[in-house]
């Protein structure tokens, strides 16, 4: 039998909110130096040079 009842959230539910990080790279991979081809890099256009100074 399927019960069609939903349980609402408590008013202060954010205090109990859990954060689960996403692992993008293993620690062993960080120790391996990867060569970067600077000719394949995209130009950085988010900020002007003056703003970065």
C-alpha positions as CSV (number, residue, x, y, z in Angstrom):
1,X,0.0,0.0,0.0
2,X,1.4,3.4,-1.0
3,X,0.8,6.2,1.5
4,X,0.3,9.6,-0.2
5,X,1.4,11.7,2.7
6,X,4.2,14.2,2.7
7,X,6.2,15.4,5.7
8,X,6.9,19.1,5.8
9,X,10.2,20.7,6.9
10,X,10.8,22.1,10.4
11,X,10.9,25.9,10.6
12,X,14.7,25.8,11.4
13,X,15.6,23.1,9.0
14,X,18.6,25.0,7.7
15,X,20.4,24.4,11.0
16,X,20.4,20.7,10.2
17,X,21.3,21.0,6.5
18,X,24.2,18.7,5.7
19,X,27.0,19.6,3.3
20,X,28.4,16.8,1.1
21,X,31.5,17.9,-0.7
22,X,32.1,16.7,-4.2
23,X,35.6,15.2,-4.8
24,X,36.8,16.5,-8.1
25,X,40.4,15.3,-7.9
26,X,42.0,12.6,-5.7
27,X,44.9,13.7,-3.5
28,X,47.3,11.4,-5.4
29,X,46.4,13.2,-8.6
30,X,47.4,16.5,-7.1
31,X,50.9,15.3,-6.5
32,X,51.4,14.5,-10.2
33,X,52.4,17.7,-12.1
34,X,50.5,18.1,-15.2
35,X,52.0,20.0,-18.1
36,X,49.9,22.9,-19.3
37,X,50.1,24.0,-22.9
38,X,49.9,27.8,-22.6
39,X,49.1,28.0,-26.3
40,X,45.8,26.2,-25.7
41,X,44.7,28.4,-22.9
42,X,41.7,30.7,-23.3
43,X,42.3,34.4,-22.6
44,X,41.0,35.7,-19.3
45,X,38.3,38.3,-20.0
46,X,36.4,38.4,-16.8
47,X,38.2,41.5,-15.4
48,X,40.3,44.2,-17.1
49,X,44.0,44.5,-16.4
50,X,43.3,47.8,-14.6
51,X,40.8,46.1,-12.3
52,X,43.2,43.3,-11.4
53,X,45.9,45.8,-10.4
